[in-house]
Amino acid sequence: MVIVGNDAYVAFDYSEGHASVAKFNITDKQKLVEVQTKRIVSPSFTHLASDGTYIYMGGHGTLGENPSITYFAKSTFSNLGNLNNWETLQGQTYPIYSSTFRVGNLIEENKAGGGTALVTGIAVQKTNENLFLAREFNNTITVINKNNGAIKQTLTYTKPKHCRIDANGFLWFVH
């Protein structure tokens, strides 16, 4: 969940016929608004983070595309509901849910170790370039350069999830 002013943005995974990112006003918690105008089924975004300029989304494939792929993308808050609403970390845009599902950067998984693409946490530093994707079921946190999408390193931890960056820019997570 990302809170900006009175708006709380949430990602809620696969939801047949609905967008996976929505928001509600924290003063009226009973009214959920789908911010994406295109209803979707895949890919499914499950976690959100923000550096104050962009909202970053992490998720996984659910349909015909390879389910062992982790997706991540970014958008400005004002562009989140537009048809071409997401960008890769290199700044390219793609139509939402194009036939090839190239809506953001991809990380291929090695399933030999029994891992899965399920994102269990995402965090982004406001003043530095690091974006962190936790994947509990393959025991990794992938450190990505948020400016160009390059994978900087992959850290091994037992079942990492629920990432957050503190006021000093340090990564915290449950494992």
C-alpha atoms as an extended CHARMM CRD file, in Angstrom:
* protein
*
       175  EXT
         1         1  MET       CA              0.0000000000        0.0000000000        0.0000000000  PROA      1               0.0000000000
         2         2  VAL       CA              1.1840000000        3.4970000000       -0.8360000000  PROA      2               0.0000000000
         3         3  ILE       CA             -0.3520000000        6.5590000000        0.8430000000  PROA      3               0.0000000000
         4         4  VAL       CA             -0.0950000000        9.9510000000       -0.8740000000  PROA      4               0.0000000000
         5         5  GLY       CA             -2.0110000000       12.7470000000        0.8090000000  PROA      5               0.0000000000
         6         6  ASN       CA             -5.4680000000       11.3210000000        1.5410000000  PROA      6               0.0000000000
         7         7  ASP       CA             -5.2570000000        8.6240000000       -1.1450000000  PROA      7               0.0000000000
         8         8  ALA       CA             -4.2210000000        5.0660000000       -0.3680000000  PROA      8               0.0000000000
         9         9  TYR       CA             -3.1770000000        2.9930000000       -3.4030000000  PROA      9               0.0000000000
        10        10  VAL       CA             -3.4760000000       -0.7770000000       -3.1160000000  PROA      10              0.0000000000
        11        11  ALA       CA             -2.5480000000       -3.7620000000       -5.2690000000  PROA      11              0.0000000000
        12        12  PHE       CA             -4.6300000000       -6.8600000000       -4.8230000000  PROA      12              0.0000000000
        13        13  ASP       CA             -3.2690000000       -9.5120000000       -7.1590000000  PROA      13              0.0000000000
        14        14  TYR       CA             -5.4120000000      -11.4190000000       -9.6260000000  PROA      14              0.0000000000
        15        15  SER       CA             -9.0420000000      -10.3460000000       -9.6890000000  PROA      15              0.0000000000
        16        16  GLU       CA            -11.0870000000      -11.5950000000      -12.6410000000  PROA      16              0.0000000000
        17        17  GLY       CA            -12.2460000000       -8.6640000000      -14.7350000000  PROA      17              0.0000000000
        18        18  HSD       CA            -10.8210000000       -5.9440000000      -12.4950000000  PROA      18              0.0000000000
        19        19  ALA       CA             -7.6740000000       -3.8580000000      -12.4340000000  PROA      19              0.0000000000
        20        20  SER       CA             -5.0200000000       -4.9640000000       -9.9500000000  PROA      20              0.0000000000
        21        21  VAL       CA             -4.3250000000       -1.4070000000       -8.7220000000  PROA      21              0.0000000000
        22        22  ALA       CA             -7.0080000000        0.6870000000       -7.0170000000  PROA      22              0.0000000000
        23        23  LYS       CA             -7.2200000000        3.5020000000       -4.4850000000  PROA      23              0.0000000000
        24        24  PHE       CA             -9.4380000000        4.7950000000       -1.7230000000  PROA      24              0.0000000000
        25        25  ASN       CA             -9.5960000000        8.0550000000        0.1850000000  PROA      25              0.0000000000
        26        26  ILE       CA             -8.5160000000        7.4660000000        3.7820000000  PROA      26              0.0000000000
        27        27  THR       CA            -11.4190000000        9.6230000000        4.9670000000  PROA      27              0.0000000000
        28        28  ASP       CA            -13.8990000000        7.3750000000        3.0450000000  PROA      28              0.0000000000
        29        29  LYS       CA            -12.4670000000        3.8690000000        3.3360000000  PROA      29              0.0000000000
        30        30  GLN       CA            -15.6180000000        2.1640000000        2.0420000000  PROA      30              0.0000000000
        31        31  LYS       CA            -15.2440000000        3.4200000000       -1.5480000000  PROA      31              0.0000000000
        32        32  LEU       CA            -12.5990000000        1.5880000000       -3.5970000000  PROA      32              0.0000000000
        33        33  VAL       CA            -11.8780000000        3.1900000000       -6.9860000000  PROA      33              0.0000000000
        34        34  GLU       CA            -10.1640000000        1.2840000000       -9.7990000000  PROA      34              0.0000000000
        35        35  VAL       CA             -7.5790000000        3.7290000000      -11.1260000000  PROA      35              0.0000000000
        36        36  GLN       CA             -6.7770000000        1.7470000000      -14.2490000000  PROA      36              0.0000000000
        37        37  THR       CA             -9.4440000000        2.1840000000      -16.9050000000  PROA      37              0.0000000000
        38        38  LYS       CA             -8.6160000000       -1.1430000000      -18.5540000000  PROA      38              0.0000000000
        39        39  ARG       CA             -9.8400000000       -4.1900000000      -16.6660000000  PROA      39              0.0000000000
        40        40  ILE       CA             -7.3200000000       -6.9680000000      -16.7230000000  PROA      40              0.0000000000
        41        41  VAL       CA             -6.4470000000      -10.4430000000      -15.6370000000  PROA      41              0.0000000000
        42        42  SER       CA             -2.6940000000      -10.5770000000      -16.1650000000  PROA      42              0.0000000000
        43        43  PRO       CA             -0.0380000000       -9.6670000000      -15.2400000000  PROA      43              0.0000000000
        44        44  SER       CA             -1.0480000000       -9.3620000000      -11.6550000000  PROA      44              0.0000000000
        45        45  PHE       CA              0.5360000000       -6.6280000000       -9.5520000000  PROA      45              0.0000000000
        46        46  THR       CA              0.7080000000       -7.5000000000       -5.8780000000  PROA      46              0.0000000000
        47        47  HSD       CA              2.9470000000       -4.8900000000       -4.2420000000  PROA      47              0.0000000000
        48        48  LEU       CA              3.4330000000       -1.1400000000       -4.5440000000  PROA      48              0.0000000000
        49        49  ALA       CA              6.0830000000        1.3510000000       -3.4420000000  PROA      49              0.0000000000
        50        50  SER       CA              6.7370000000        5.0310000000       -4.1440000000  PROA      50              0.0000000000
        51        51  ASP       CA              9.7140000000        7.3460000000       -4.1640000000  PROA      51              0.0000000000
        52        52  GLY       CA              7.4430000000       10.4210000000       -4.1910000000  PROA      52              0.0000000000
        53        53  THR       CA              7.6580000000       10.8490000000       -7.9690000000  PROA      53              0.0000000000
        54        54  TYR       CA              6.7340000000        7.3990000000       -9.2550000000  PROA      54              0.0000000000
        55        55  ILE       CA              4.6490000000        4.5090000000       -8.0480000000  PROA      55              0.0000000000
        56        56  TYR       CA              6.4610000000        1.2090000000       -8.5740000000  PROA      56              0.0000000000
        57        57  MET       CA              4.5030000000       -2.0140000000       -9.0650000000  PROA      57              0.0000000000
        58        58  GLY       CA              5.7670000000       -5.5610000000       -8.6700000000  PROA      58              0.0000000000
        59        59  GLY       CA              3.9060000000       -8.6990000000       -9.6410000000  PROA      59              0.0000000000
        60        60  HSD       CA              3.8200000000      -11.8840000000      -11.6470000000  PROA      60              0.0000000000
        61        61  GLY       CA              2.2500000000      -13.5130000000      -14.6780000000  PROA      61              0.0000000000
        62        62  THR       CA             -1.0040000000      -15.4350000000      -14.3150000000  PROA      62              0.0000000000
        63        63  LEU       CA             -2.1550000000      -16.5250000000      -17.7720000000  PROA      63              0.0000000000
        64        64  GLY       CA             -0.6040000000      -17.6050000000      -21.0580000000  PROA      64              0.0000000000
        65        65  GLU       CA              2.6710000000      -15.8010000000      -20.5080000000  PROA      65              0.0000000000
        66        66  ASN       CA              5.3180000000      -17.6560000000      -18.5980000000  PROA      66              0.0000000000
        67        67  PRO       CA              4.1530000000      -17.7210000000      -14.9550000000  PROA      67              0.0000000000
        68        68  SER       CA              7.7920000000      -17.8860000000      -13.8540000000  PROA      68              0.0000000000
        69        69  ILE       CA              8.3450000000      -14.2470000000      -14.8280000000  PROA      69              0.0000000000
        70        70  THR       CA              8.3980000000      -11.4140000000      -12.3060000000  PROA      70              0.0000000000
        71        71  TYR       CA              7.1150000000       -8.0920000000      -13.6700000000  PROA      71              0.0000000000
        72        72  PHE       CA              7.9480000000       -4.6490000000      -12.3710000000  PROA      72              0.0000000000
        73        73  ALA       CA              7.0130000000       -1.2630000000      -13.7720000000  PROA      73              0.0000000000
        74        74  LYS       CA              6.5810000000        2.3660000000      -12.7830000000  PROA      74              0.0000000000
        75        75  SER       CA              4.0880000000        5.1390000000      -13.4390000000  PROA      75              0.0000000000
        76        76  THR       CA              3.4750000000        8.6660000000      -12.2900000000  PROA      76              0.0000000000
        77        77  PHE       CA              0.3730000000        8.9530000000      -10.1210000000  PROA      77              0.0000000000
        78        78  SER       CA             -1.3260000000       11.2360000000      -12.6560000000  PROA      78              0.0000000000
        79        79  ASN       CA             -0.6860000000        8.7740000000      -15.5140000000  PROA      79              0.0000000000
        80        80  LEU       CA             -1.6800000000        5.6150000000      -13.6320000000  PROA      80              0.0000000000
        81        81  GLY       CA             -5.1420000000        5.3740000000      -15.1960000000  PROA      81              0.0000000000
        82        82  ASN       CA             -4.1900000000        6.1570000000      -18.8040000000  PROA      82              0.0000000000
        83        83  LEU       CA             -4.0780000000        3.4930000000      -21.5020000000  PROA      83              0.0000000000
        84        84  ASN       CA             -0.2880000000        3.6640000000      -21.7590000000  PROA      84              0.0000000000
        85        85  ASN       CA              0.0280000000        4.0510000000      -18.0390000000  PROA      85              0.0000000000
        86        86  TRP       CA              3.1930000000        2.1340000000      -17.1850000000  PROA      86              0.0000000000
        87        87  GLU       CA              6.8310000000        2.4610000000      -18.1420000000  PROA      87              0.0000000000
        88        88  THR       CA              9.7800000000        0.1630000000      -17.9520000000  PROA      88              0.0000000000
        89        89  LEU       CA             12.6200000000        1.5060000000      -15.8690000000  PROA      89              0.0000000000
        90        90  GLN       CA             14.2630000000        2.5700000000      -19.1390000000  PROA      90              0.0000000000
        91        91  GLY       CA             11.3000000000        4.9080000000      -19.8380000000  PROA      91              0.0000000000
        92        92  GLN       CA              9.6440000000        2.8740000000      -22.6050000000  PROA      92              0.0000000000
        93        93  THR       CA              5.8530000000        2.6800000000      -22.5960000000  PROA      93              0.0000000000
        94        94  TYR       CA              3.6300000000       -0.2100000000      -23.6080000000  PROA      94              0.0000000000
        95        95  PRO       CA             -0.1300000000       -0.5420000000      -24.0090000000  PROA      95              0.0000000000
        96        96  ILE       CA             -1.7150000000       -2.1560000000      -20.9950000000  PROA      96              0.0000000000
        97        97  TYR       CA             -1.8660000000       -5.9100000000      -21.4520000000  PROA      97              0.0000000000
        98        98  SER       CA             -0.6510000000       -5.9850000000      -25.0220000000  PROA      98              0.0000000000
        99        99  SER       CA             -0.6250000000       -9.3880000000      -26.6400000000  PROA      99              0.0000000000
       100       100  THR       CA              2.9240000000      -10.0040000000      -25.4460000000  PROA      100             0.0000000000
       101       101  PHE       CA              2.3330000000       -8.5850000000      -21.9410000000  PROA      101             0.0000000000
       102       102  ARG       CA              5.4630000000       -6.4370000000      -22.1710000000  PROA      102             0.0000000000
       103       103  VAL       CA              4.2190000000       -3.9130000000      -19.6420000000  PROA      103             0.0000000000
       104       104  GLY       CA              7.4090000000       -3.5800000000      -17.6990000000  PROA      104             0.0000000000
       105       105  ASN       CA             10.7860000000       -5.0310000000      -16.9670000000  PROA      105             0.0000000000
       106       106  LEU       CA             10.9590000000       -8.7750000000      -16.5890000000  PROA      106             0.0000000000
       107       107  ILE       CA             13.0870000000      -11.0430000000      -14.4680000000  PROA      107             0.0000000000
       108       108  GLU       CA             13.2820000000      -14.6330000000      -15.7010000000  PROA      108             0.0000000000
       109       109  GLU       CA             13.2040000000      -17.2140000000      -12.9450000000  PROA      109             0.0000000000
       110       110  ASN       CA             15.2200000000      -20.3820000000      -12.6770000000  PROA      110             0.0000000000
       111       111  LYS       CA             12.6240000000      -22.9160000000      -11.6060000000  PROA      111             0.0000000000
       112       112  ALA       CA             15.2090000000      -25.6500000000      -11.0570000000  PROA      112             0.0000000000
       113       113  GLY       CA             15.5250000000      -24.5580000000       -7.4420000000  PROA      113             0.0000000000
       114       114  GLY       CA             11.7630000000      -24.6760000000       -6.9180000000  PROA      114             0.0000000000
       115       115  GLY       CA             11.3870000000      -20.8780000000       -6.8090000000  PROA      115             0.0000000000
       116       116  THR       CA              8.4110000000      -18.8890000000       -7.9940000000  PROA      116             0.0000000000
       117       117  ALA       CA              7.9220000000      -15.4450000000       -9.4910000000  PROA      117             0.0000000000
       118       118  LEU       CA              5.6200000000      -14.3310000000       -6.7030000000  PROA      118             0.0000000000
       119       119  VAL       CA              6.6920000000      -10.9030000000       -5.4410000000  PROA      119             0.0000000000
       120       120  THR       CA              6.3220000000      -10.7140000000       -1.6630000000  PROA      120             0.0000000000
       121       121  GLY       CA              7.6650000000       -7.2060000000       -1.1610000000  PROA      121             0.0000000000
       122       122  ILE       CA              8.8150000000       -4.1030000000       -3.0000000000  PROA      122             0.0000000000
       123       123  ALA       CA             10.6010000000       -1.0240000000       -1.6900000000  PROA      123             0.0000000000
       124       124  VAL       CA             12.2930000000        1.9400000000       -3.3230000000  PROA      124             0.0000000000
       125       125  GLN       CA             14.7480000000        4.5050000000       -2.0000000000  PROA      125             0.0000000000
       126       126  LYS       CA             13.6840000000        8.1290000000       -2.4090000000  PROA      126             0.0000000000
       127       127  THR       CA             17.1500000000        9.6680000000       -2.6530000000  PROA      127             0.0000000000
       128       128  ASN       CA             19.1920000000        6.7520000000       -4.0170000000  PROA      128             0.0000000000
       129       129  GLU       CA             18.7260000000        4.6060000000       -7.0970000000  PROA      129             0.0000000000
       130       130  ASN       CA             17.7780000000        1.2910000000       -5.5040000000  PROA      130             0.0000000000
       131       131  LEU       CA             14.5410000000       -0.6300000000       -6.0280000000  PROA      131             0.0000000000
       132       132  PHE       CA             14.1960000000       -3.8720000000       -4.0540000000  PROA      132             0.0000000000
       133       133  LEU       CA             12.0390000000       -6.8530000000       -5.0790000000  PROA      133             0.0000000000
       134       134  ALA       CA             11.6110000000       -9.5700000000       -2.4510000000  PROA      134             0.0000000000
       135       135  ARG       CA             10.5720000000      -13.0450000000       -3.5500000000  PROA      135             0.0000000000
       136       136  GLU       CA              9.9530000000      -15.2610000000       -0.5720000000  PROA      136             0.0000000000
       137       137  PHE       CA              9.6720000000      -18.5600000000       -2.3920000000  PROA      137             0.0000000000
       138       138  ASN       CA             13.0470000000      -18.3630000000       -4.1090000000  PROA      138             0.0000000000
       139       139  ASN       CA             14.7270000000      -16.7620000000       -1.0610000000  PROA      139             0.0000000000
       140       140  THR       CA             15.9640000000      -13.6250000000       -2.8380000000  PROA      140             0.0000000000
       141       141  ILE       CA             15.9010000000       -9.8540000000       -2.7470000000  PROA      141             0.0000000000
       142       142  THR       CA             16.8460000000       -8.4330000000       -6.1380000000  PROA      142             0.0000000000
       143       143  VAL       CA             18.4340000000       -4.9700000000       -6.0640000000  PROA      143             0.0000000000
       144       144  ILE       CA             17.5720000000       -3.0510000000       -9.2360000000  PROA      144             0.0000000000
       145       145  ASN       CA             18.7010000000        0.3610000000      -10.4550000000  PROA      145             0.0000000000
       146       146  LYS       CA             15.3760000000        2.2540000000      -10.6200000000  PROA      146             0.0000000000
       147       147  ASN       CA             16.7800000000        4.6430000000      -13.2520000000  PROA      147             0.0000000000
       148       148  ASN       CA             17.7250000000        2.0720000000      -15.8910000000  PROA      148             0.0000000000
       149       149  GLY       CA             16.3610000000       -1.3180000000      -14.7970000000  PROA      149             0.0000000000
       150       150  ALA       CA             19.7670000000       -2.9610000000      -14.4370000000  PROA      150             0.0000000000
       151       151  ILE       CA             19.9550000000       -5.7230000000      -11.8500000000  PROA      151             0.0000000000
       152       152  LYS       CA             22.6760000000       -4.6180000000       -9.4500000000  PROA      152             0.0000000000
       153       153  GLN       CA             22.7530000000       -7.7290000000       -7.2850000000  PROA      153             0.0000000000
       154       154  THR       CA             20.6890000000      -10.5640000000       -5.9000000000  PROA      154             0.0000000000
       155       155  LEU       CA             20.8020000000      -11.1410000000       -2.1440000000  PROA      155             0.0000000000
       156       156  THR       CA             19.9270000000      -14.4460000000       -0.5190000000  PROA      156             0.0000000000
       157       157  TYR       CA             17.7410000000      -14.4690000000        2.6010000000  PROA      157             0.0000000000
       158       158  THR       CA             15.3420000000      -17.0180000000        4.0060000000  PROA      158             0.0000000000
       159       159  LYS       CA             11.8060000000      -16.1410000000        2.8650000000  PROA      159             0.0000000000
       160       160  PRO       CA             12.0680000000      -12.3270000000        2.5740000000  PROA      160             0.0000000000
       161       161  LYS       CA              8.8490000000      -10.3000000000        2.3730000000  PROA      161             0.0000000000
       162       162  HSD       CA              7.1830000000       -6.9900000000        3.3870000000  PROA      162             0.0000000000
       163       163  CYS       CA             10.0010000000       -4.5820000000        2.4070000000  PROA      163             0.0000000000
       164       164  ARG       CA             10.1370000000       -0.9630000000        3.5470000000  PROA      164             0.0000000000
       165       165  ILE       CA             12.6950000000        1.8240000000        3.4190000000  PROA      165             0.0000000000
       166       166  ASP       CA             13.1320000000        3.8530000000        6.6080000000  PROA      166             0.0000000000
       167       167  ALA       CA             13.6900000000        7.6260000000        6.8720000000  PROA      167             0.0000000000
       168       168  ASN       CA             17.4640000000        7.0890000000        6.5710000000  PROA      168             0.0000000000
       169       169  GLY       CA             17.1610000000        5.0870000000        3.3320000000  PROA      169             0.0000000000
       170       170  PHE       CA             17.8480000000        1.6880000000        4.9100000000  PROA      170             0.0000000000
       171       171  LEU       CA             15.9970000000       -1.4430000000        3.7720000000  PROA      171             0.0000000000
       172       172  TRP       CA             13.9520000000       -3.3580000000        6.3360000000  PROA      172             0.0000000000
       173       173  PHE       CA             12.1360000000       -6.6120000000        5.6270000000  PROA      173             0.0000000000
       174       174  VAL       CA             10.6100000000       -9.6080000000        7.3610000000  PROA      174             0.0000000000
       175       175  HSD       CA             12.2310000000      -13.0080000000        6.8910000000  PROA      175             0.0000000000
